[in-house]
């Protein structure tokens, strides 16, 4: 896998329109390195857009090869052209609609036989396929060798081995894309005589043009693909009745579903192809990574590992380092002693109008509140969280965590797949609410959205609460237990109240890897940029809104209305303002609680931390809830969470008083 001089260049900002450009479409199973290849080609981490009519995200970008611009599309993971999930359906539809110049089918070198059936389907569809065999380093470690020339000769398409994590083979791949010429003598799967006869009959009724070969259209119809049925009905009109008759006649001939028969045939063809192309290494005893993987998904050993990761990653790194030392340095020393005093002195001396002074450097000023909170308190916390998350993600631990918690999550109406938005919610609940769209059923998406709004604190909340309660170990334990029990209780009740299809769960387990520093830093930086672009303008807007509400007296009216409620829970009047800030942004409220921690008792801090965690979603998350789940569902969740949070706070306060605990 030597080097060439042809290299891609990222072109234009993320999200730039790629309409009118020739397309390079990346397809493949989940966890085969598609997104990393996308990053290698475009120079950007992700460019997310929604497929029209769905909530499935598709990554898009640009690259320049030999002076020519190309659009690059990273499709959601797919296993077959016959979709099961919404992501697979979107991937198939985009693959057929985009009419790509090149289709890069990325597969895992360790699982060649399992992934090649999709390659055969793509070839049969008449698409311009390049087979990209990734993770060659891991295959070589297992003693697997692949004869690429033999494989290329049998398939009739270019085959390129790469190691995407190291960038090896990317130049050769770019050269193949640049010089790609469709080969006429491609491999064609032969099916049973009856199926082949039906394919020819169906083809004779397909009078119009299609985005894929008529043979592939016929095969999709035989496998009862609903999207293709709709398309053919639309194009062929009355002739579809003849086609439908052929489909029914063929189906009656066989004792098994045609989808199953065709799938088995593809697998048999793959075995023939790989018989001379693939040589497996000698059987080895399970290595350290395999043994560690088993330990991680075994509840007896996996739960202690999870606790250790939470303690070291979230409590120590995000809580103690991020929310403690870094916030103290940036907020206390840099902003508190140097930046803010200088700016305040300048504004007070040069801006004559008092309300404008307050807008800039007052109690709720753009600089003293908005920018200080965003940069000095929130940024170090989310930065440390995203760094931890990127390390965990790059290591391959998240899929194993999904396997570990799947049985427990089933009790609350979720599958192990839901662990991804839940963990991501510990970084930003708005981003996590958007990610719930990847879950299979509507019921699961609603339950996940409810739990994210109720009992999953964002990294800023989490970091600040860790920092506040670090000196009160019993208080921290009570906070954790109360939030966890409410998460389980509400999930359990929601799973029994909400009707709908129960989630199934299957997930590819990628190999455990030592995270690469460059990949971790790219992911962390990209998420930080995304978060900061989202949060910084909101902090400024919130500062202005609070200033206006203070100037007009609206702030006083709202806090006056909340004060009797917080007093009933045993909290002082000032905490009403903290909860109000929490609605503007969760991290805003957390930062407000951080600033008044010295004026509250340990019991009050515990109760306030629990309420703030369970309190209503922030504006950004609420708007995302409306977008993803609809206004009715979003408002119902909002109202429930509001009353539930204060109810739990009241009960907790009464219990702590009755027990006489000194926190």
C-alpha positions as CSV (number, residue, x, y, z in Angstrom):
1,X,0.0,0.0,0.0
2,X,2.4,2.6,-1.3
3,X,1.8,6.3,-1.8
4,X,0.7,8.4,-4.7
5,X,0.8,12.2,-5.2
6,X,-3.0,12.4,-5.8
7,X,-4.5,13.7,-2.6
8,X,-7.9,15.1,-1.6
9,X,-8.3,18.6,-0.4
10,X,-11.2,19.7,1.8
11,X,-13.1,22.4,0.0
12,X,-15.5,24.8,1.6
13,X,-17.1,24.9,5.0
14,X,-19.0,21.9,6.5
15,X,-22.5,21.9,5.3
16,X,-21.8,23.6,2.0
17,X,-24.2,22.6,-0.8
18,X,-22.9,19.7,-3.0
19,X,-25.7,19.8,-5.5
20,X,-24.5,19.7,-9.1
21,X,-21.3,17.9,-8.2
22,X,-20.5,14.3,-9.2
23,X,-21.0,12.2,-6.1
24,X,-18.8,9.8,-4.2
25,X,-21.1,7.7,-2.0
26,X,-19.7,5.7,0.9
27,X,-21.7,2.6,2.0
28,X,-21.2,-0.3,4.3
29,X,-22.1,-2.0,7.6
30,X,-21.9,0.1,10.8
31,X,-18.5,0.2,12.5
32,X,-16.4,-0.5,9.4
33,X,-14.7,2.9,9.2
34,X,-17.0,4.7,6.8
35,X,-17.0,8.0,8.8
36,X,-13.2,7.9,9.2
37,X,-12.8,7.4,5.4
38,X,-15.3,10.3,4.9
39,X,-13.0,12.4,7.1
40,X,-9.9,11.4,5.2
41,X,-11.5,12.3,1.9
42,X,-13.1,15.6,2.9
43,X,-10.9,16.9,5.7
44,X,-13.9,17.5,7.9
45,X,-15.3,15.4,10.8
46,X,-19.0,15.5,9.9
47,X,-21.5,17.6,7.9
48,X,-24.9,16.5,9.0
49,X,-28.2,17.0,7.1
50,X,-31.5,15.2,7.3
51,X,-32.9,13.0,4.5
52,X,-36.2,14.7,3.4
53,X,-39.2,13.2,5.2
54,X,-37.2,11.4,7.9
55,X,-35.1,12.2,10.9
56,X,-32.2,10.2,9.8
57,X,-29.0,12.2,9.4
58,X,-26.6,11.9,6.4
59,X,-23.1,13.3,6.4
60,X,-22.0,15.3,3.4
61,X,-18.8,17.1,2.4
62,X,-16.6,18.1,-0.5
63,X,-13.2,16.9,-1.8
64,X,-11.0,18.0,-4.7
65,X,-9.3,15.3,-6.8
66,X,-6.9,16.4,-9.6
67,X,-8.5,19.8,-9.7
68,X,-12.1,18.5,-9.9
69,X,-14.7,19.0,-7.1
70,X,-16.7,16.0,-5.9
71,X,-19.5,15.7,-3.4
72,X,-18.9,13.0,-0.8
73,X,-21.9,11.4,1.0
74,X,-21.4,9.1,4.0
75,X,-24.6,7.0,4.2
76,X,-26.0,5.4,7.4
77,X,-24.9,1.9,8.0
78,X,-26.6,-0.8,6.0
79,X,-26.4,-4.6,5.8
80,X,-28.5,-5.2,2.6
81,X,-30.5,-3.5,-0.1
82,X,-33.5,-5.0,1.6
83,X,-33.8,-2.6,4.6
84,X,-34.9,-3.5,8.1
85,X,-34.3,-0.2,10.0
86,X,-35.1,3.4,8.9
87,X,-31.4,4.1,8.5
88,X,-31.0,1.2,6.1
89,X,-34.0,2.4,4.1
90,X,-32.6,5.9,3.8
91,X,-29.2,4.6,2.8
92,X,-30.8,2.5,0.1
93,X,-33.0,5.3,-1.2
94,X,-30.1,7.8,-1.4
95,X,-27.9,5.2,-3.1
96,X,-30.5,4.8,-5.8
97,X,-31.4,8.5,-6.1
98,X,-28.0,10.1,-6.1
99,X,-26.7,8.4,-9.3
100,X,-23.2,8.4,-7.9
101,X,-20.0,8.6,-10.0
102,X,-18.5,6.1,-7.6
103,X,-19.8,3.9,-4.8
104,X,-17.2,3.1,-2.1
105,X,-18.3,-0.1,-0.4
106,X,-16.3,-0.2,2.8
107,X,-15.9,-3.6,4.5
108,X,-14.0,-5.0,7.5
109,X,-11.1,-7.2,6.3
110,X,-11.8,-9.5,9.3
111,X,-15.4,-10.2,8.2
112,X,-15.0,-10.4,4.4
113,X,-17.4,-13.3,3.9
114,X,-20.2,-11.7,6.0
115,X,-20.0,-8.3,4.2
116,X,-19.5,-9.4,0.6
117,X,-23.2,-10.2,-0.1
118,X,-23.9,-6.5,-0.1
119,X,-21.1,-6.0,-2.6
120,X,-22.8,-8.6,-4.9
121,X,-26.1,-6.7,-4.5
122,X,-24.4,-3.4,-5.4
123,X,-22.7,-4.9,-8.5
124,X,-26.0,-6.5,-9.5
125,X,-27.6,-3.1,-9.3
126,X,-25.2,-1.9,-12.0
127,X,-23.6,0.7,-9.6
128,X,-20.0,1.8,-10.1
129,X,-18.6,0.0,-7.1
130,X,-15.1,0.1,-5.7
131,X,-14.6,-2.4,-2.9
132,X,-12.6,-0.8,0.0
133,X,-11.2,-3.4,2.4
134,X,-10.5,-1.6,5.7
135,X,-8.8,-2.6,8.9
136,X,-6.1,-4.5,7.1
137,X,-3.8,-4.2,10.1
138,X,-6.2,-6.0,12.4
139,X,-6.7,-8.7,9.8
140,X,-3.0,-9.2,9.5
141,X,-2.7,-9.5,13.3
142,X,-5.2,-12.4,13.1
143,X,-3.2,-14.1,10.3
144,X,-5.8,-13.4,7.7
145,X,-4.5,-12.9,4.1
146,X,-6.5,-11.7,1.1
147,X,-5.5,-12.1,-2.5
148,X,-6.7,-8.8,-3.8
149,X,-5.9,-9.5,-7.5
150,X,-7.9,-12.8,-7.4
151,X,-10.8,-11.0,-5.7
152,X,-10.7,-8.2,-8.2
153,X,-10.7,-10.6,-11.1
154,X,-13.7,-12.6,-9.8
155,X,-15.8,-9.6,-8.9
156,X,-14.9,-7.5,-11.9
157,X,-14.5,-4.3,-9.8
158,X,-11.5,-2.4,-8.3
159,X,-10.5,-3.7,-4.9
160,X,-8.4,-1.4,-2.6
161,X,-7.0,-2.4,0.8
162,X,-6.7,0.5,3.3
163,X,-6.0,1.2,7.0
164,X,-8.2,4.3,7.5
165,X,-7.0,5.0,11.0
166,X,-3.5,5.5,9.8
167,X,-4.4,6.9,6.4
168,X,-2.7,4.0,4.5
169,X,-4.0,3.2,1.1
170,X,-6.0,6.4,0.8
171,X,-3.9,7.7,-2.0
172,X,-4.4,4.5,-4.0
173,X,-8.1,4.7,-3.4
174,X,-8.2,8.3,-4.7
175,X,-6.3,7.2,-7.8
176,X,-8.9,4.5,-8.4
177,X,-11.7,7.0,-8.0
178,X,-10.0,9.4,-10.4
179,X,-9.3,6.8,-13.0
180,X,-12.5,4.7,-12.5
181,X,-13.9,3.1,-15.7
182,X,-16.9,0.9,-15.4
183,X,-16.1,-2.7,-16.2
184,X,-18.7,-4.5,-18.3
185,X,-17.7,-8.0,-17.4
186,X,-18.8,-7.9,-13.7
187,X,-19.7,-10.8,-11.5
188,X,-23.4,-11.9,-11.7
189,X,-25.0,-14.1,-9.1
190,X,-27.0,-17.0,-10.7
191,X,-30.1,-18.1,-8.8
192,X,-32.4,-21.2,-9.0
193,X,-33.9,-21.8,-12.4
194,X,-37.4,-20.8,-11.4
195,X,-36.1,-17.5,-9.9
196,X,-34.0,-16.7,-13.0
197,X,-37.0,-17.4,-15.2
198,X,-39.1,-15.0,-13.1
199,X,-36.4,-12.3,-13.3
200,X,-36.5,-12.4,-17.1
201,X,-40.3,-12.3,-17.1
202,X,-40.4,-9.3,-14.8
203,X,-37.7,-7.5,-16.9
204,X,-39.9,-7.9,-20.0
205,X,-42.6,-5.7,-18.3
206,X,-40.2,-3.0,-17.1
207,X,-40.5,-0.6,-20.1
208,X,-39.2,2.5,-18.3
209,X,-35.8,3.5,-17.0
210,X,-34.7,2.9,-13.4
211,X,-31.8,4.1,-11.3
212,X,-30.5,0.6,-11.1
213,X,-30.4,-2.4,-13.4
214,X,-33.7,-4.0,-14.3
215,X,-32.3,-7.3,-13.0
216,X,-31.8,-5.7,-9.6
217,X,-35.3,-4.1,-9.7
218,X,-36.7,-7.6,-10.4
219,X,-34.8,-9.1,-7.5
220,X,-36.0,-6.4,-5.1
221,X,-39.6,-7.0,-6.2
222,X,-39.2,-10.7,-5.6
223,X,-38.0,-9.9,-2.1
224,X,-41.1,-7.7,-1.5
225,X,-39.2,-4.4,-1.2
226,X,-41.9,-1.8,-0.6
227,X,-40.1,1.2,-2.0
228,X,-39.4,-0.6,-5.2
229,X,-43.0,-1.8,-5.4
230,X,-44.2,1.8,-5.2
231,X,-41.7,3.0,-7.8
232,X,-42.6,0.2,-10.3
233,X,-46.3,0.7,-9.8
234,X,-45.8,4.4,-10.5
235,X,-43.7,3.9,-13.6
236,X,-45.4,0.9,-15.2
237,X,-49.1,1.6,-14.3
238,X,-51.4,-1.2,-15.4
239,X,-48.5,-3.5,-16.4
240,X,-47.8,-3.9,-12.7
241,X,-50.7,-6.3,-12.4
242,X,-48.8,-8.6,-14.7
243,X,-45.7,-8.2,-12.6
244,X,-47.6,-8.9,-9.4
245,X,-48.9,-12.1,-10.9
246,X,-45.4,-13.3,-11.6
247,X,-44.3,-12.4,-8.0
248,X,-47.2,-14.4,-6.5
249,X,-46.6,-17.3,-8.8
250,X,-42.9,-17.5,-8.0
251,X,-43.5,-17.2,-4.2
252,X,-45.9,-20.2,-4.3
253,X,-43.2,-22.3,-5.9
254,X,-40.9,-22.3,-2.9
255,X,-41.4,-23.4,0.7
256,X,-39.3,-20.6,2.1
257,X,-39.6,-16.8,1.6
258,X,-37.8,-15.7,-1.6
259,X,-35.9,-13.1,0.5
260,X,-34.3,-16.0,2.5
261,X,-33.6,-18.1,-0.6
262,X,-31.9,-15.2,-2.4
263,X,-29.9,-14.4,0.8
264,X,-28.6,-17.9,1.1
265,X,-27.7,-18.0,-2.6
266,X,-25.6,-14.8,-2.1
267,X,-23.8,-16.3,0.8
268,X,-23.0,-19.5,-1.1
269,X,-21.6,-17.4,-4.0
270,X,-19.5,-15.4,-1.6
271,X,-18.0,-18.7,-0.2
272,X,-17.1,-19.7,-3.7
273,X,-15.4,-16.4,-4.4
274,X,-13.4,-16.3,-1.2
275,X,-12.4,-20.0,-1.5
276,X,-9.2,-18.9,-3.4
277,X,-9.1,-15.2,-2.3
278,X,-9.2,-15.6,1.5
279,X,-6.8,-17.5,3.7
280,X,-7.6,-17.5,7.4
281,X,-4.8,-17.7,9.9
282,X,-4.3,-20.6,12.3
283,X,-6.8,-20.7,15.2
284,X,-5.4,-18.8,18.1
285,X,-6.4,-18.8,21.7
286,X,-8.3,-15.6,22.7
287,X,-5.9,-12.7,23.0
288,X,-5.9,-10.0,25.6
289,X,-8.4,-7.8,23.7
290,X,-10.8,-10.7,23.2
291,X,-10.7,-11.6,26.9
292,X,-11.1,-8.0,27.9
293,X,-14.1,-7.7,25.6
294,X,-15.8,-10.7,27.3
295,X,-15.1,-9.2,30.7
296,X,-16.7,-5.9,29.7
297,X,-20.0,-7.4,28.6
298,X,-20.3,-9.8,31.5
299,X,-22.5,-8.2,34.2
300,X,-20.4,-9.5,37.1
301,X,-17.2,-7.9,35.8
302,X,-18.6,-5.3,33.4
303,X,-20.5,-3.3,36.0
304,X,-17.4,-2.7,38.2
305,X,-15.5,-1.6,35.0
306,X,-18.4,0.8,34.2
307,X,-18.3,2.2,37.7
308,X,-14.5,2.7,37.4
309,X,-14.9,4.5,34.0
310,X,-17.6,6.8,35.5
311,X,-15.5,7.5,38.5
312,X,-12.3,8.2,36.7
313,X,-13.8,9.7,33.5
314,X,-16.7,11.7,34.8
315,X,-16.0,12.4,38.5
316,X,-12.3,12.8,38.5
317,X,-11.6,14.2,35.0
318,X,-14.8,16.1,34.2
319,X,-15.8,16.9,37.8
320,X,-12.6,17.4,39.7
321,X,-10.3,18.6,36.9
322,X,-12.8,20.3,34.5
323,X,-15.4,21.7,36.9
324,X,-13.0,22.1,39.7
325,X,-9.4,23.1,38.9
326,X,-10.0,24.5,35.4
327,X,-13.1,26.4,36.3
328,X,-11.3,27.9,39.4
329,X,-8.4,28.9,37.2
330,X,-10.4,30.4,34.3
331,X,-13.4,31.8,36.1
332,X,-11.8,32.7,39.4
333,X,-8.3,33.9,38.4
334,X,-8.4,34.8,34.7
335,X,-11.9,36.3,34.4
336,X,-12.5,37.1,38.1
337,X,-9.2,38.9,38.8
338,X,-8.0,40.1,35.4
339,X,-10.5,40.3,32.5
340,X,-13.8,41.3,34.2
341,X,-12.4,44.0,36.5
342,X,-10.6,45.7,33.7
343,X,-13.6,45.6,31.4
344,X,-16.0,46.7,34.2
345,X,-13.8,49.7,35.0
346,X,-13.6,50.7,31.3
347,X,-17.4,50.4,30.8
348,X,-18.2,52.3,34.0
349,X,-15.9,55.1,33.0
350,X,-16.8,55.4,29.3
351,X,-20.5,54.3,29.1
352,X,-22.7,57.0,30.8
353,X,-26.1,55.3,30.6
354,X,-26.6,53.0,33.7
355,X,-29.0,50.5,32.0
356,X,-26.4,50.0,29.2
357,X,-23.7,49.6,31.8
358,X,-25.8,46.8,33.4
359,X,-26.4,45.2,30.0
360,X,-22.6,44.9,29.5
361,X,-21.1,44.4,32.9
362,X,-24.0,44.3,35.4
363,X,-25.2,41.3,37.5
364,X,-26.7,39.8,34.3
365,X,-24.4,41.5,31.8
366,X,-23.3,40.1,28.5
367,X,-19.7,39.9,29.6
368,X,-20.0,39.4,33.4
369,X,-22.7,36.7,33.1
370,X,-23.1,35.5,29.5
371,X,-19.5,35.3,28.3
372,X,-18.1,34.5,31.7
373,X,-20.5,31.6,32.2
374,X,-20.0,30.3,28.6
375,X,-16.2,30.5,28.5
376,X,-15.0,30.3,32.1
377,X,-17.5,27.8,33.5
378,X,-19.1,25.8,30.7
379,X,-16.3,25.5,28.2
380,X,-13.8,23.7,30.4
381,X,-16.5,21.3,31.6
382,X,-17.9,20.3,28.2
383,X,-14.3,20.2,26.8
384,X,-13.2,17.7,29.3
385,X,-16.4,15.6,28.8
386,X,-16.1,15.5,25.0
387,X,-12.4,14.5,25.4
388,X,-13.5,11.6,27.7
389,X,-16.3,10.7,25.4
390,X,-14.1,10.6,22.3
391,X,-11.6,8.3,24.0
392,X,-14.4,5.9,25.1
393,X,-15.9,6.1,21.6
394,X,-12.6,5.5,19.8
395,X,-11.8,2.5,22.1
396,X,-14.8,0.5,21.0
397,X,-16.2,0.4,24.6
398,X,-19.6,2.0,23.8
399,X,-21.0,-1.0,21.8
400,X,-19.9,-3.3,24.7
401,X,-21.7,-0.9,27.2
402,X,-24.8,-1.3,25.0
403,X,-24.5,-5.1,25.3
404,X,-24.0,-4.8,29.0
405,X,-27.1,-2.7,29.8
406,X,-29.4,-4.1,27.2
407,X,-31.2,-6.4,29.7
408,X,-31.7,-3.6,32.2
409,X,-32.8,-1.2,29.5
410,X,-35.4,-3.7,28.3
411,X,-37.2,-3.1,31.6
412,X,-37.6,0.6,30.9
413,X,-38.7,0.1,27.3
414,X,-35.4,0.7,25.7
415,X,-32.7,-1.4,24.0
416,X,-29.0,-1.4,24.5
417,X,-28.8,1.0,21.5
418,X,-30.3,3.7,23.7
419,X,-27.0,3.9,25.7
420,X,-25.5,6.1,23.0
421,X,-27.9,9.0,23.4
422,X,-27.9,8.5,27.2
423,X,-24.1,8.8,27.4
424,X,-24.1,11.6,24.9
425,X,-26.7,13.3,27.0
426,X,-24.1,13.6,29.8
427,X,-22.4,16.0,27.3
428,X,-25.3,17.9,25.8
429,X,-28.9,16.8,26.1
430,X,-29.9,18.8,23.0
431,X,-27.4,16.9,20.9
432,X,-28.6,13.6,22.6
433,X,-32.3,14.4,21.9
434,X,-31.4,14.7,18.2
435,X,-29.5,11.4,18.3
436,X,-32.7,9.6,19.6
437,X,-33.9,9.6,16.0
438,X,-31.6,6.6,15.4
439,X,-33.7,4.4,17.6
440,X,-35.9,1.9,15.9
441,X,-39.4,2.5,17.3
442,X,-41.4,5.6,18.1
443,X,-42.1,4.3,21.6
444,X,-38.4,4.0,22.3
445,X,-37.7,7.5,20.9
446,X,-40.4,9.0,23.2
447,X,-39.1,7.2,26.3
448,X,-35.5,8.2,25.6
449,X,-36.6,11.9,25.1
450,X,-38.5,11.8,28.4
451,X,-35.6,10.3,30.3
452,X,-33.1,12.8,28.7
453,X,-35.3,15.7,29.7
454,X,-35.8,14.4,33.3
455,X,-32.8,12.5,34.7
456,X,-29.8,12.9,32.5
457,X,-27.7,15.9,33.5
458,X,-25.5,17.6,30.8
459,X,-21.8,17.8,31.3
460,X,-21.9,21.3,32.7
461,X,-24.6,20.4,35.2
462,X,-22.8,17.2,36.1
463,X,-19.4,18.9,36.5
464,X,-20.8,21.7,38.6
465,X,-22.8,19.3,40.8
466,X,-19.7,17.2,41.3
467,X,-17.7,20.3,42.2
468,X,-20.4,21.6,44.6
469,X,-21.0,18.2,46.3
470,X,-17.4,17.0,46.3
471,X,-17.0,18.2,49.9
472,X,-20.2,16.4,50.9
473,X,-19.7,12.7,50.0
474,X,-23.0,11.6,51.6
475,X,-24.8,14.4,49.7
476,X,-23.3,13.3,46.4
477,X,-24.3,9.7,47.1
478,X,-27.9,10.8,47.9
479,X,-28.1,12.9,44.7
480,X,-26.8,10.0,42.6
481,X,-29.2,7.5,44.1
482,X,-32.3,9.7,43.9
483,X,-31.6,10.6,40.2
484,X,-30.8,7.0,39.3
485,X,-34.0,5.7,41.0
486,X,-36.1,8.3,39.3
487,X,-34.5,7.4,35.9
488,X,-35.4,3.7,36.5
489,X,-38.9,4.4,38.0
490,X,-40.1,6.8,35.2
491,X,-38.6,4.6,32.5
492,X,-40.3,1.5,34.0
493,X,-43.7,3.3,34.2
494,X,-43.4,4.8,30.8
495,X,-42.6,1.4,29.3
496,X,-45.9,0.1,30.7
497,X,-48.1,3.1,29.9
498,X,-46.9,3.8,26.4
499,X,-48.1,1.4,23.7
500,X,-46.1,0.5,20.7
501,X,-43.6,-2.0,19.3
502,X,-40.9,-3.2,21.7
503,X,-37.4,-2.6,20.5
504,X,-35.2,-5.4,19.2
505,X,-31.4,-5.2,19.6
506,X,-28.5,-6.3,17.6
507,X,-25.2,-4.6,17.4
508,X,-21.9,-5.2,15.7
509,X,-19.0,-5.4,18.2
510,X,-16.0,-3.7,16.7
511,X,-12.6,-4.7,18.1
512,X,-11.2,-2.9,21.1
513,X,-8.6,-0.4,20.0
514,X,-6.1,1.8,21.7
515,X,-7.5,5.3,20.8
516,X,-5.4,7.3,18.5
517,X,-4.6,10.8,19.8
518,X,-5.2,12.5,16.5
519,X,-8.6,10.9,16.1
520,X,-9.6,11.8,19.7
521,X,-8.5,15.4,19.2
522,X,-10.3,15.8,15.9
523,X,-13.5,14.5,17.4
524,X,-13.2,16.6,20.6
525,X,-12.4,19.7,18.6
526,X,-15.3,19.2,16.2
527,X,-17.8,18.6,19.1
528,X,-16.4,21.6,21.0
529,X,-16.9,23.8,17.9
530,X,-20.4,22.5,17.4
531,X,-21.3,23.0,21.1
532,X,-19.7,26.5,21.3
533,X,-21.5,27.6,18.1
534,X,-24.7,26.5,19.7
535,X,-24.2,27.7,23.2
536,X,-22.3,31.0,22.9
537,X,-25.1,32.9,21.0
538,X,-27.7,31.5,23.4
539,X,-25.7,32.7,26.4
540,X,-25.6,36.2,24.9
541,X,-29.3,36.1,24.0
542,X,-30.2,34.8,27.5
543,X,-28.1,37.6,29.1
544,X,-30.0,40.2,27.1
545,X,-33.4,38.6,27.9
546,X,-32.6,38.5,31.6
547,X,-31.5,42.1,31.4
548,X,-34.7,43.1,29.7
549,X,-36.8,41.2,32.1
550,X,-35.0,42.8,35.0
551,X,-35.4,46.2,33.5
552,X,-39.1,45.7,32.9
553,X,-39.8,44.0,36.2
554,X,-40.7,40.7,34.6
555,X,-37.9,38.8,36.3
556,X,-39.1,40.0,39.7
557,X,-42.6,38.8,38.9
558,X,-41.5,35.3,37.8
559,X,-39.1,34.9,40.7
560,X,-41.8,36.1,43.1
561,X,-44.0,33.4,41.8
562,X,-41.4,30.7,42.3
563,X,-40.2,31.8,45.7
564,X,-43.2,30.3,47.7
565,X,-42.5,27.0,45.8
566,X,-38.8,26.9,46.7
567,X,-39.5,28.0,50.3
568,X,-41.9,25.1,50.6
569,X,-39.0,22.8,49.6
570,X,-36.7,24.4,52.2
571,X,-34.7,26.6,49.8
572,X,-34.0,30.4,50.0
573,X,-35.6,32.9,47.6
574,X,-32.4,33.2,45.6
575,X,-32.7,29.6,44.3
576,X,-35.8,30.6,42.3
577,X,-33.6,32.6,40.0
578,X,-31.3,29.5,39.6
579,X,-34.2,27.3,38.4
580,X,-35.3,30.1,36.1
581,X,-31.8,30.3,34.6
582,X,-31.9,26.5,34.3
583,X,-34.8,26.8,31.8
584,X,-32.8,29.2,29.6
585,X,-30.0,26.7,29.7
586,X,-29.3,23.8,32.1
587,X,-25.7,24.8,32.4
588,X,-26.7,28.4,33.1
589,X,-28.7,27.2,36.1
590,X,-25.8,25.0,37.2
591,X,-23.4,27.9,37.0
592,X,-25.8,30.0,39.0
593,X,-26.0,27.3,41.7
594,X,-22.2,27.1,41.7
595,X,-21.9,30.9,42.3
596,X,-24.2,30.7,45.4
597,X,-23.0,27.4,46.9
598,X,-21.3,29.1,49.9
599,X,-24.7,30.5,51.1
600,X,-26.5,27.2,51.2
601,X,-26.3,24.3,53.7
602,X,-25.4,20.8,52.6
603,X,-29.0,19.7,52.8
604,X,-30.1,22.7,50.6
605,X,-27.4,22.0,48.1
606,X,-28.4,18.4,47.9
607,X,-32.1,19.2,47.3
608,X,-31.3,22.0,44.9
609,X,-28.9,19.8,42.9
610,X,-31.6,17.0,42.6
611,X,-34.3,19.5,41.5
612,X,-31.9,21.2,39.0
613,X,-31.0,17.8,37.6
614,X,-34.7,16.7,37.2
615,X,-35.9,20.2,36.3
616,X,-37.4,21.1,32.9
617,X,-35.2,20.9,29.8
618,X,-33.5,24.1,28.6
619,X,-34.9,26.1,25.8
620,X,-32.5,24.5,23.2
621,X,-33.4,21.0,24.3
622,X,-37.1,21.9,24.4
623,X,-37.0,23.2,20.8
624,X,-35.2,20.0,19.7
625,X,-37.9,18.0,21.5
626,X,-40.6,19.9,19.5
627,X,-38.6,19.3,16.2
628,X,-38.1,15.6,16.9
629,X,-41.2,14.5,18.8
630,X,-43.8,17.1,17.9
631,X,-45.2,20.0,20.0
632,X,-47.9,18.0,21.8
633,X,-45.4,15.3,23.1
634,X,-42.8,18.0,23.9
635,X,-45.3,20.1,26.0
636,X,-46.6,17.0,27.8
637,X,-43.0,16.0,28.8
638,X,-42.2,19.6,29.8
639,X,-45.2,19.9,32.1
640,X,-44.7,16.5,33.7
641,X,-41.0,17.1,34.3
642,X,-41.7,20.5,35.9
643,X,-44.2,19.2,38.5
644,X,-42.3,16.0,39.1
645,X,-39.0,17.8,39.8
646,X,-40.5,20.0,42.5
647,X,-42.5,17.0,43.9
648,X,-39.3,14.9,44.3
649,X,-37.5,17.9,45.8
650,X,-40.3,18.4,48.4
651,X,-40.3,14.7,49.3
652,X,-36.5,14.6,49.6
653,X,-36.4,17.7,51.8
654,X,-39.0,16.2,54.1
655,X,-37.1,12.9,54.3
656,X,-33.8,14.6,55.0
657,X,-35.3,16.7,57.8
658,X,-37.1,13.7,59.3
659,X,-33.9,11.7,59.3
660,X,-31.9,14.6,60.7
661,X,-29.0,13.9,58.4
662,X,-26.1,16.3,58.6
663,X,-24.8,16.9,55.0
